[in-house]
């Protein structure tokens, strides 16, 4: 009896070798004397990971990211949501005005002062208390 192991898509050589060893072992146990061969086609006919994997999310390390990439990502966020920075700061909880200011500093000295910017949750709670 003869078996031919053909791997699926996305399988690299090291993973193929591990899988094939397992398949060959299990088939040999079940079918003594059977020939078990492999058809590794990934490197020749499969897709290659080009450009060092730059298109794969999470594959690059922070050291691989340059300032231009970071700036481009920040601008991408602002294009998708022009109020992104204001939303982040509002959600961070920097309250800079009014009598409820409790940290003892003048609101005018706060570099994160954003008059009128409040998280949506605060606005909803205010409406519920009316």
HUFENMO-V376420 format. One line per field, one symbol per residue. ss: DSSP state (H for helix, E for strand, - for the rest). A space follows every 10 residues. Layout:
ss = ???
This chain:
ss = -EEEEE---- --HHHHHHHH HHHHHHHHHH ----EEEEE- -HHHH----- HHH------- -HHH--HHHH HHHHHHHHHH ---HHHHHHH HH-------- ------HHH- ---------H HHHHHHHH--
